[in-house]
Amino acid sequence: MKLHFALFLSLLCLNSIAIAQVKYEKETRVTIDDLPLRVKSLLPQIEKDAKRIRYYHEFNGEKESFEVKLKKFGTHFSIEFTQEGVLEDIEILISTAELPTPVLETIGKQFQRHKLTRIQKQFTHPKGQDPKQTLQGVFNGLIRPTAYEIVINGKTNSGYKQVEFLIDINGKLLKKRNVITKDYEHVVY
């Protein structure tokens, strides 16, 4: 009986660790020459009608990636690629008013009080699909988001903390990470 309880407790702890992680990202600005060839091949489509284009190399403690950040059609976009240049996802900065009710309800269950500091719609690139199609679909508003990435400052029973949530469009919590920030090492936008 004790063995079953210990096994149950271990599995419960592992599940909590999988959802609640620590987020530490370091972004370094790079030049166009530092980008993988696959990313460079998509730049004509990405940069058309865009302003304030910036390129970044990102390291989050586990993996490295590249990001292209820009403003297009009055909206801030962040387009993330693997280190090999494969499109991972596209994020669009949005306001609280654009969040669906199920997402707001999920956030409300996590905190006694909270303030949303950054909200992004996330569009995950489907494997096997042409990245040009995904980019065009997102830029033209033809694709629904797959999730919302939200950074929140909030009060819980254990005190105040900053947390990043990844919540799907139906309000299901996919990922939760405590945010560790160092002054201006992560460019928010």
matplotlib code that plots the C-alpha trace (Angstrom):
import matplotlib.pyplot as plt

x = [0.0, 2.9, 4.5, 1.4, 1.0, 4.7, 4.3, 1.1, 2.8, 5.8, 3.6, 1.7, 4.9, 6.2, 2.9, 3.3, 6.8, 5.8, 3.2, 5.0, 8.5, 10.7, 11.0, 14.4, 15.0, 17.9, 17.5, 20.4, 19.9, 21.6, 22.0, 20.3, 23.6, 23.2, 19.8, 19.5, 19.0, 15.5, 14.5, 16.2, 14.2, 10.9, 12.0, 10.6, 7.1, 7.6, 9.0, 6.6, 4.7, 6.5, 8.2, 10.6, 12.0, 14.4, 16.2, 17.0, 18.8, 17.0, 18.2, 15.7, 18.0, 17.0, 16.9, 18.1, 15.9, 15.6, 12.9, 11.9, 10.0, 8.2, 5.2, 2.8, -0.7, -0.4, 0.1, 3.2, 4.3, 6.9, 7.8, 9.9, 12.1, 14.2, 17.9, 17.7, 15.3, 12.0, 8.9, 7.6, 5.0, 3.7, 2.6, 0.6, 0.4, -3.2, -5.2, -7.1, -10.4, -9.5, -9.2, -12.0, -14.0, -12.7, -9.2, -10.1, -11.8, -8.7, -6.6, -9.0, -8.8, -5.0, -4.8, -6.5, -5.5, -3.7, -2.5, -1.9, 1.4, 1.7, -0.9, -0.2, -2.2, -0.2, -0.5, 1.5, 2.8, 1.4, 4.1, 4.3, 2.5, 4.2, 5.5, 4.5, 0.9, 0.9, 2.5, 0.0, -2.9, -1.9, -1.1, -4.5, -6.5, -7.5, -6.2, -7.5, -5.1, -4.0, -3.3, -2.7, 0.6, 0.0, 2.4, 0.7, 1.8, -0.4, -1.0, -1.5, -1.6, 2.2, 2.7, 3.3, 4.9, 5.2, 4.0, 3.7, 0.7, 0.0, -3.7, -5.6, -8.6, -11.0, -9.3, -7.3, -4.0, -1.2, 1.9, 2.7, 6.1, 7.4, 9.2, 12.7, 13.7, 17.0, 16.9, 16.2, 17.6, 14.3, 12.8, 9.1, 7.0]
y = [0.0, 2.4, 1.6, 2.5, 5.8, 6.7, 5.9, 8.0, 10.9, 10.7, 10.8, 13.7, 15.7, 14.9, 16.2, 19.4, 19.9, 19.4, 22.2, 24.6, 25.4, 28.5, 30.8, 32.4, 33.8, 35.7, 37.5, 39.0, 41.2, 39.8, 40.9, 39.4, 37.6, 35.5, 34.1, 30.5, 30.3, 29.0, 32.2, 34.4, 32.8, 33.8, 37.4, 38.9, 37.7, 38.6, 42.1, 43.2, 46.3, 45.8, 48.4, 48.2, 44.9, 43.3, 39.9, 38.1, 35.0, 33.5, 31.0, 29.8, 27.5, 24.5, 25.4, 28.1, 29.8, 32.8, 35.5, 38.1, 41.0, 43.6, 45.8, 45.2, 46.6, 48.4, 45.1, 43.7, 40.3, 37.9, 35.0, 32.3, 29.7, 26.8, 27.1, 25.3, 27.9, 25.9, 28.0, 27.2, 29.8, 33.4, 35.6, 38.8, 41.3, 41.9, 43.7, 42.1, 42.9, 40.4, 37.4, 34.9, 34.3, 30.8, 32.1, 34.9, 32.4, 30.2, 33.1, 34.2, 30.8, 31.1, 34.4, 36.4, 39.6, 39.9, 42.3, 41.1, 42.6, 41.0, 39.1, 37.4, 35.3, 32.3, 30.5, 27.3, 26.2, 22.8, 20.2, 19.5, 22.7, 25.3, 28.1, 30.6, 29.5, 29.8, 33.3, 34.4, 33.0, 34.8, 38.1, 38.0, 36.9, 33.7, 31.4, 31.0, 31.1, 27.9, 29.4, 32.6, 33.4, 35.6, 37.1, 38.0, 39.7, 38.3, 37.5, 33.9, 32.3, 32.1, 35.7, 37.9, 36.5, 36.9, 33.9, 33.1, 31.0, 29.2, 28.7, 27.1, 28.8, 26.8, 27.9, 24.7, 25.5, 24.1, 25.5, 27.6, 29.0, 31.4, 34.3, 35.2, 38.5, 40.3, 43.9, 44.2, 40.8, 39.9, 42.2, 42.3, 42.8]
z = [0.0, 0.9, -2.4, -4.4, -2.4, -3.0, -6.7, -6.9, -5.1, -7.5, -10.6, -9.2, -8.6, -12.1, -13.6, -11.7, -12.9, -16.5, -16.4, -14.0, -15.3, -15.2, -18.1, -18.7, -22.2, -23.5, -26.8, -28.8, -31.8, -34.9, -38.5, -41.6, -42.3, -39.1, -40.1, -41.5, -45.3, -44.9, -43.0, -45.5, -48.3, -46.5, -45.8, -49.0, -48.0, -44.3, -44.9, -47.6, -46.2, -42.9, -40.6, -37.7, -38.8, -36.3, -36.1, -32.9, -31.7, -28.7, -26.0, -23.4, -21.4, -23.5, -27.2, -29.5, -32.1, -34.3, -34.3, -36.8, -35.1, -37.1, -37.4, -40.3, -40.9, -37.6, -35.7, -34.0, -35.2, -33.8, -36.1, -34.6, -36.4, -35.2, -35.3, -38.7, -40.0, -39.8, -39.0, -35.6, -34.8, -35.4, -32.5, -32.7, -29.9, -28.8, -26.1, -23.2, -25.0, -27.7, -25.3, -25.5, -22.3, -21.6, -21.6, -19.2, -16.9, -16.8, -15.8, -13.1, -11.5, -11.1, -9.1, -6.4, -8.2, -11.5, -14.2, -17.8, -19.0, -22.5, -24.5, -27.8, -30.2, -31.2, -34.6, -34.7, -38.1, -39.0, -39.9, -43.6, -44.6, -46.7, -44.4, -47.1, -46.8, -43.0, -43.2, -45.8, -43.9, -40.6, -42.4, -44.1, -41.0, -42.5, -39.8, -36.3, -33.4, -31.8, -28.4, -26.4, -24.7, -21.7, -19.2, -15.9, -12.7, -10.0, -6.4, -5.3, -1.8, -2.0, -2.9, -5.9, -9.0, -12.8, -14.8, -18.5, -19.5, -22.8, -23.0, -25.9, -27.5, -25.4, -22.1, -21.5, -19.7, -21.8, -20.1, -17.1, -16.4, -13.7, -15.4, -14.3, -15.8, -16.0, -17.0, -20.7, -21.8, -23.3, -25.9, -25.4, -28.6]

ax = plt.figure().add_subplot(projection="3d")
ax.plot(x, y, z, "-o")
ax.set_aspect("equal")
plt.show()
